[in-house]
């Protein structure tokens, strides 16, 4: 193998020595390996760079796809939130309607209770009036019977009275006074 000499700075020599020692190589072997790597590694580095660029492009595509999916998910979420808000408004309206109906039912119930009380009072009054009417009907029946008996008694008494009594004024005016004496 041919030999080559290279001029390096003091700091570069120290760094080469420390790296060679880490790898367990001599200074000459380490420099030879570095030169070989620089010569042949360029193509492999280019291949690696191309592979990395391809991987980056694929990652960019997947990021774009994920970004699109994320945007679509955000749109779906916004739509769902709008639907939820509409539903909540509908529920709120229904709750308000239920509250109004409850108030109406309560007021109707209180009116119904008042009407029941008035009905009970009216039924009580009706029962009182009915019993009063029955008492009056009984009294009227008694009085009719009594009037009939008195009429009968008057008829009997008038038959017994002499017929020569002077006429009443009405009869006298009606028939004339001279016709009664015949």
Backbone as CSV, one residue per row, in Angstrom:
resi,resn,N_x,N_y,N_z,CA_x,CA_y,CA_z,C_x,C_y,C_z
1,UNK,0.814,-1.174,0.000,0.000,0.000,0.000,0.869,1.252,0.000
2,UNK,0.485,2.187,-0.791,1.292,3.398,-0.811,0.980,4.275,0.396
3,UNK,1.941,5.082,0.710,1.800,5.982,1.866,1.613,7.398,1.378
4,UNK,0.863,8.149,2.250,0.615,9.541,1.935,0.777,10.330,3.210
5,UNK,1.309,11.500,3.078,1.418,12.307,4.289,0.403,13.441,4.191
6,UNK,-0.119,13.816,5.359,-1.164,14.849,5.419,-0.761,15.823,6.497
7,UNK,-0.993,17.089,6.264,-0.705,18.090,7.261,-2.012,18.448,7.960
8,UNK,-2.006,18.315,9.302,-3.205,18.615,10.109,-2.835,19.591,11.220
9,UNK,-3.802,20.293,11.692,-3.549,21.189,12.825,-3.443,20.364,14.081
10,UNK,-2.919,20.995,15.102,-2.731,20.311,16.386,-4.062,19.850,16.958
11,UNK,-5.074,20.656,16.855,-6.381,20.293,17.431,-7.002,19.153,16.641
12,UNK,-6.820,19.127,15.300,-7.360,18.045,14.479,-6.665,16.748,14.830
13,UNK,-5.352,16.781,15.079,-4.598,15.579,15.453,-5.117,15.050,16.772
14,UNK,-5.340,15.933,17.724,-5.833,15.489,19.042,-7.209,14.828,18.905
15,UNK,-8.043,15.424,18.062,-9.388,14.867,17.874,-9.307,13.513,17.184
16,UNK,-8.427,13.366,16.158,-8.252,12.090,15.466,-7.745,11.055,16.446
17,UNK,-6.806,11.397,17.297,-6.270,10.450,18.268,-7.353,9.981,19.238
18,UNK,-8.153,10.913,19.725,-9.177,10.507,20.699,-10.234,9.613,20.042
19,UNK,-10.620,9.902,18.801,-11.632,9.090,18.112,-11.048,7.706,17.791
20,UNK,-9.776,7.678,17.398,-9.128,6.402,17.086,-9.048,5.558,18.332
21,UNK,-8.720,6.173,19.449,-8.620,5.445,20.703,-9.974,4.882,21.100
22,UNK,-11.073,5.658,20.858,-12.428,5.194,21.193,-12.773,3.944,20.387
23,UNK,-12.344,3.925,19.124,-12.654,2.785,18.267,-11.610,1.667,18.388
24,UNK,-10.581,1.931,19.110,-9.516,0.926,19.279,-8.642,0.779,18.040
25,UNK,-8.421,1.898,17.309,-7.605,1.888,16.089,-6.380,2.774,16.273
26,UNK,-5.457,2.587,15.347,-4.299,3.479,15.345,-4.690,4.733,14.597
27,UNK,-3.841,5.750,14.715,-4.121,7.013,14.041,-4.173,6.785,12.545
28,UNK,-3.250,6.038,11.988,-3.159,5.777,10.559,-4.380,4.998,10.074
29,UNK,-4.781,3.960,10.850,-5.953,3.159,10.456,-7.226,4.008,10.504
30,UNK,-7.336,4.856,11.494,-8.524,5.699,11.632,-8.635,6.667,10.459
31,UNK,-7.500,7.303,10.077,-7.490,8.259,8.959,-7.797,7.519,7.669
32,UNK,-7.232,6.312,7.474,-7.483,5.534,6.263,-8.966,5.189,6.168
33,UNK,-9.551,4.801,7.292,-10.980,4.455,7.336,-11.819,5.672,7.032
34,UNK,-11.440,6.837,7.523,-12.178,8.070,7.284,-12.131,8.446,5.817
35,UNK,-10.963,8.261,5.197,-10.825,8.582,3.776,-11.689,7.628,2.960
36,UNK,-11.634,6.340,3.257,-12.451,5.339,2.557,-13.918,5.670,2.695
37,UNK,-14.305,6.006,3.868,-15.710,6.342,4.140,-16.105,7.567,3.358
38,UNK,-15.224,8.530,3.266,-15.521,9.756,2.528,-15.636,9.457,1.050
39,UNK,-14.800,8.545,0.535,-14.846,8.230,-0.880,-16.070,7.377,-1.242
40,UNK,-16.265,6.347,-0.519,-17.336,5.407,-0.861,-18.642,5.757,-0.161
41,UNK,-18.580,6.472,0.877,-19.776,6.811,1.650,-20.619,7.863,0.990
42,UNK,-20.158,8.571,0.053,-20.900,9.644,-0.577,-22.100,9.095,-1.311
43,UNK,-21.910,8.008,-2.051,-23.030,7.404,-2.765,-24.038,6.825,-1.798
44,UNK,-23.561,6.155,-0.780,-24.494,5.587,0.204,-25.210,6.701,0.960
45,UNK,-24.462,7.806,1.193,-25.114,8.950,1.846,-26.186,9.535,0.945
46,UNK,-25.888,9.587,-0.373,-26.882,10.105,-1.319,-28.118,9.205,-1.347
47,UNK,-27.855,7.883,-1.324,-28.979,6.936,-1.291,-29.796,7.114,-0.014
48,UNK,-29.068,7.311,1.078,-29.757,7.538,2.349,-30.568,8.829,2.298
49,UNK,-29.986,9.870,1.691,-30.678,11.149,1.575,-31.930,10.975,0.726
50,UNK,-31.798,10.226,-0.408,-32.954,9.982,-1.267,-34.031,9.220,-0.496
51,UNK,-33.581,8.184,0.235,-34.542,7.410,1.039,-35.227,8.298,2.072
52,UNK,-34.414,9.139,2.699,-34.993,10.042,3.708,-35.967,11.029,3.069
53,UNK,-35.613,11.533,1.859,-36.519,12.452,1.163,-37.837,11.738,0.824
54,UNK,-37.705,10.468,0.356,-38.916,9.695,0.057,-39.761,9.492,1.320
55,UNK,-39.073,9.172,2.406,-39.786,8.982,3.672,-40.456,10.284,4.112
56,UNK,-39.729,11.396,3.924,-40.294,12.705,4.288,-41.511,13.009,3.423
57,UNK,-41.426,12.699,2.133,-42.563,12.943,1.222,-43.768,12.108,1.648
58,UNK,-43.477,10.832,2.001,-44.571,9.974,2.473,-45.164,10.518,3.773
59,UNK,-44.281,10.960,4.648,-44.764,11.527,5.919,-45.590,12.786,5.667
60,UNK,-45.117,13.621,4.697,-45.870,14.827,4.350,-47.256,14.463,3.829
61,UNK,-47.301,13.412,2.972,-48.604,12.967,2.455,-49.508,12.494,3.591
62,UNK,-48.919,11.708,4.498,-49.731,11.207,5.608,-50.149,12.361,6.532
63,UNK,-49.252,13.363,6.675,-49.613,14.544,7.481,-50.742,15.310,6.800
64,UNK,-50.652,15.464,5.462,-51.723,16.143,4.723,-53.041,15.378,4.867
65,UNK,-52.943,14.056,4.742,-54.138,13.233,4.875,-54.717,13.357,6.285
66,UNK,-53.826,13.300,7.288,-54.272,13.436,8.679,-54.856,14.829,8.910
67,UNK,-54.240,15.844,8.269,-54.743,17.212,8.394,-56.133,17.323,7.778
68,UNK,-56.301,16.704,6.602,-57.631,16.697,5.977,-58.645,15.977,6.854
69,UNK,-58.211,14.816,7.389,-59.101,14.075,8.294,-59.444,14.913,9.520
70,UNK,-58.446,15.624,10.052,-58.671,16.482,11.213,-59.652,17.600,10.877
71,UNK,-59.458,18.225,9.705,-60.385,19.285,9.286,-61.803,18.748,9.127
72,UNK,-61.916,17.559,8.529,-63.241,16.954,8.363,-63.851,16.639,9.725
73,UNK,-63.015,16.139,10.639,-63.502,15.843,11.991,-63.963,17.120,12.689
74,UNK,-63.220,18.221,12.461,-63.627,19.507,13.048,-64.967,19.951,12.482
75,UNK,-65.130,19.796,11.154,-66.406,20.150,10.518,-67.548,19.300,11.085
76,UNK,-67.274,18.002,11.201,-68.288,17.108,11.772,-68.618,17.492,13.208
77,UNK,-67.589,17.839,13.968,-67.784,18.254,15.351,-68.617,19.532,15.419
78,UNK,-68.287,20.501,14.549,-69.061,21.740,14.516,-70.517,21.468,14.158
79,UNK,-70.725,20.584,13.176,-72.095,20.226,12.773,-72.826,19.566,13.940
80,UNK,-72.129,18.660,14.623,-72.729,17.979,15.774,-73.054,18.979,16.882
81,UNK,-72.164,19.938,17.094,-72.417,20.956,18.113,-73.625,21.800,17.744
82,UNK,-73.762,22.151,16.461,-74.936,22.910,16.013,-76.215,22.110,16.240
83,UNK,-76.168,20.831,15.876,-77.340,19.979,16.085,-77.664,19.863,17.573
84,UNK,-76.624,19.745,18.393,-76.834,19.666,19.839,-77.464,20.948,20.364
85,UNK,-76.979,22.088,19.880,-77.532,23.373,20.319,-79.001,23.482,19.896
86,UNK,-79.306,23.059,18.659,-80.697,23.077,18.199,-81.556,22.179,19.071
87,UNK,-81.035,21.009,19.369,-81.773,20.076,20.221,-81.998,20.667,21.604
88,UNK,-80.971,21.314,22.143,-81.096,21.923,23.468,-82.127,23.043,23.440
89,UNK,-82.144,23.822,22.343,-83.159,24.870,22.219,-84.545,24.256,22.173
90,UNK,-84.673,23.177,21.406,-85.963,22.486,21.320,-86.392,21.960,22.678
91,UNK,-85.452,21.374,23.398,-85.751,20.863,24.743,-86.155,22.010,25.660
92,UNK,-85.444,23.124,25.542,-85.763,24.290,26.363,-87.169,24.795,26.058
93,UNK,-87.508,24.857,24.765,-88.851,25.298,24.383,-89.900,24.344,24.943
94,UNK,-89.629,23.043,24.837,-90.575,22.058,25.360,-90.716,22.174,26.878
95,UNK,-89.591,22.418,27.557,-89.656,22.595,29.010,-90.496,23.817,29.363
96,UNK,-90.327,24.904,28.590,-91.135,26.105,28.828,-92.611,25.817,28.585
97,UNK,-92.907,25.072,27.522,-94.293,24.727,27.237,-94.871,23.855,28.351
98,UNK,-94.062,22.924,28.845,-94.514,22.064,29.948,-94.794,22.912,31.180
99,UNK,-93.911,23.868,31.459,-94.114,24.739,32.616,-95.407,25.540,32.462
100,UNK,-95.650,26.050,31.250,-96.885,26.804,31.008,-98.103,25.907,31.174
101,UNK,-98.019,24.695,30.646,-99.134,23.750,30.778,-99.359,23.399,32.238
102,UNK,-98.267,23.240,33.000,-98.399,22.969,34.431,-99.124,24.106,35.133
103,UNK,-98.762,25.345,34.782,-99.440,26.498,35.372,-100.920,26.480,35.012
104,UNK,-101.208,26.189,33.747,-102.600,26.135,33.299,-103.360,25.048,34.050
105,UNK,-102.724,23.895,34.200,-103.362,22.784,34.911,-103.607,23.168,36.364
106,UNK,-102.629,23.809,36.995,-102.794,24.210,38.388,-103.940,25.208,38.539
107,UNK,-103.988,26.198,37.629,-105.063,27.187,37.722,-106.411,26.529,37.432
108,UNK,-106.433,25.607,36.461,-107.673,24.897,36.152,-108.095,24.028,37.333
109,UNK,-107.122,23.391,37.985,-107.438,22.578,39.160,-108.005,23.440,40.277
110,UNK,-107.413,24.610,40.500,-107.933,25.477,41.561,-109.334,25.959,41.193
111,UNK,-109.573,26.274,39.906,-110.911,26.667,39.469,-111.890,25.513,39.654
112,UNK,-111.432,24.300,39.332,-112.269,23.118,39.491,-112.619,22.900,40.958
113,UNK,-111.664,23.094,41.829,-111.925,22.940,43.270,-112.943,23.982,43.723
114,UNK,-112.787,25.220,43.244,-113.750,26.264,43.597,-115.135,25.917,43.070
115,UNK,-115.187,25.406,41.835,-116.483,25.029,41.264,-117.106,23.867,42.031
116,UNK,-116.268,22.916,42.471,-116.783,21.799,43.282,-117.364,22.325,44.587
117,UNK,-116.657,23.275,45.209,-117.167,23.864,46.451,-118.495,24.561,46.200
118,UNK,-118.578,25.333,45.103,-119.836,26.019,44.771,-120.937,25.006,44.488
119,UNK,-120.588,23.907,43.789,-121.567,22.865,43.501,-122.071,22.239,44.794
120,UNK,-121.156,21.955,45.717,-121.565,21.388,47.007,-122.478,22.352,47.748
121,UNK,-122.137,23.636,47.722,-122.985,24.637,48.372,-124.352,24.685,47.693
122,UNK,-124.350,24.647,46.347,-125.609,24.690,45.605,-126.450,23.450,45.899
123,UNK,-125.800,22.285,45.999,-126.534,21.060,46.322,-127.123,21.143,47.725
124,UNK,-126.355,21.711,48.642,-126.865,21.882,50.010,-128.061,22.826,50.002
125,UNK,-127.928,23.942,49.280,-129.035,24.898,49.165,-130.238,24.238,48.502
126,UNK,-129.983,23.436,47.467,-131.065,22.749,46.767,-131.789,21.799,47.712
127,UNK,-131.008,21.049,48.503,-131.621,20.122,49.463,-132.464,20.893,50.475
128,UNK,-131.935,22.028,50.946,-132.703,22.846,51.900,-133.984,23.355,51.243
129,UNK,-133.866,23.861,50.015,-135.036,24.381,49.310,-136.034,23.262,49.002
130,UNK,-135.514,22.098,48.661,-136.381,20.963,48.373,-137.180,20.566,49.612
131,UNK,-136.491,20.512,50.765,-137.199,20.165,52.001,-138.192,21.263,52.381
132,UNK,-137.795,22.541,52.121,-138.720,23.647,52.395,-139.935,23.559,51.472
133,UNK,-139.697,23.220,50.188,-140.796,23.076,49.232,-141.726,21.941,49.645
134,UNK,-141.180,20.851,50.120,-142.001,19.728,50.557,-142.843,20.137,51.754
135,UNK,-142.213,20.875,52.668,-142.959,21.352,53.840,-144.090,22.273,53.399
136,UNK,-143.815,23.158,52.435,-144.840,24.082,51.936,-145.929,23.310,51.191
137,UNK,-145.518,22.285,50.397,-146.514,21.461,49.705,-147.427,20.762,50.702
138,UNK,-146.821,20.242,51.773,-147.625,19.599,52.822,-148.578,20.605,53.453
139,UNK,-148.087,21.800,53.701,-148.917,22.851,54.305,-150.053,23.253,53.364
140,UNK,-149.717,23.381,52.045,-150.750,23.718,51.045,-151.797,22.615,50.978
141,UNK,-151.341,21.354,50.994,-152.307,20.237,50.971,-153.208,20.290,52.198
142,UNK,-152.607,20.565,53.336,-153.405,20.665,54.574,-154.418,21.791,54.460
143,UNK,-153.925,22.950,53.944,-154.823,24.104,53.826,-155.927,23.836,52.796
144,UNK,-155.631,23.148,51.717,-156.655,22.806,50.729,-157.722,21.923,51.354
145,UNK,-157.237,20.950,52.087,-158.202,20.079,52.783,-159.060,20.877,53.755
146,UNK,-158.419,21.779,54.460,-159.125,22.609,55.433,-160.116,23.535,54.718
147,UNK,-159.693,24.123,53.580,-160.571,24.994,52.795,-161.762,24.191,52.270
148,UNK,-161.497,22.959,51.782,-162.585,22.124,51.288,-163.572,21.824,52.401
149,UNK,-163.065,21.542,53.572,-163.940,21.261,54.722,-164.730,22.498,55.101
150,UNK,-164.072,23.658,55.088,-164.764,24.900,55.423,-165.813,25.229,54.357
151,UNK,-165.480,24.982,53.087,-166.451,25.223,52.020,-167.672,24.343,52.200
152,UNK,-167.426,23.142,52.587,-168.528,22.219,52.835,-169.379,22.712,54.009
153,UNK,-168.696,23.148,55.026,-169.414,23.659,56.201,-170.223,24.902,55.828
154,UNK,-169.652,25.796,55.011,-170.365,27.006,54.603,-171.595,26.625,53.777
155,UNK,-171.417,25.622,52.898,-172.554,25.170,52.092,-173.665,24.641,52.957
156,UNK,-173.309,23.894,53.964,-174.317,23.342,54.864,-174.978,24.454,55.659
157,UNK,-174.191,25.408,56.109,-174.747,26.512,56.907,-175.640,27.374,56.023
158,UNK,-175.251,27.634,54.798,-176.042,28.492,53.931,-177.370,27.837,53.577
159,UNK,-177.443,26.531,53.531,-178.702,25.851,53.278,-179.642,26.015,54.461
160,UNK,-179.091,26.072,55.615,-179.899,26.206,56.819,-180.337,27.644,57.034
161,UNK,-179.695,28.587,56.517,-180.062,29.985,56.695,-181.311,30.282,55.863
162,UNK,-182.138,31.223,56.375,-183.334,31.557,55.596,-182.934,32.294,54.325
163,UNK,-183.781,32.134,53.292,-183.472,32.687,52.014,-183.921,34.134,51.936
164,UNK,-184.451,34.690,52.931,-184.983,36.033,52.913,-183.947,37.083,53.250
165,UNK,-182.765,36.762,53.281,-181.746,37.764,53.563,-181.631,38.698,52.371
166,UNK,-181.439,39.982,52.636,-181.317,40.898,51.525,-180.055,40.595,50.719
167,UNK,-180.086,40.894,49.411,-178.932,40.608,48.575,-177.766,41.535,48.882
168,UNK,-176.625,41.081,48.476,-175.442,41.931,48.635,-175.519,43.048,47.627
169,UNK,-174.745,44.026,47.788,-174.789,45.191,46.900,-174.442,44.805,45.481
170,UNK,-173.554,43.938,45.322,-173.165,43.523,43.983,-174.311,42.835,43.281
171,UNK,-174.967,41.937,44.003,-176.080,41.228,43.393,-177.220,42.189,43.060
172,UNK,-177.418,43.153,43.936,-178.502,44.101,43.711,-178.208,44.938,42.484
173,UNK,-177.040,45.356,42.298,-176.689,46.153,41.124,-176.791,45.310,39.863
174,UNK,-176.430,44.063,39.993,-176.416,43.193,38.839,-177.841,42.870,38.372
175,UNK,-178.682,42.453,39.267,-180.019,42.006,38.888,-181.081,43.093,39.065
176,UNK,-180.792,43.999,39.870,-181.826,44.993,40.209,-182.537,44.509,41.473
177,UNK,-182.887,45.390,42.351,-183.379,45.018,43.678,-184.748,44.380,43.645
178,UNK,-185.624,44.679,42.671,-186.994,44.179,42.655,-187.100,42.724,42.274
179,UNK,-186.050,42.184,41.603,-186.139,40.787,41.171,-185.856,39.832,42.309
180,UNK,-185.252,40.253,43.344,-184.925,39.354,44.453,-186.180,39.035,45.269
181,UNK,-187.243,39.863,45.184,-188.405,39.649,46.041,-189.416,38.758,45.369
182,UNK,-189.210,38.303,44.308,-190.114,37.443,43.615,-189.953,36.039,43.980
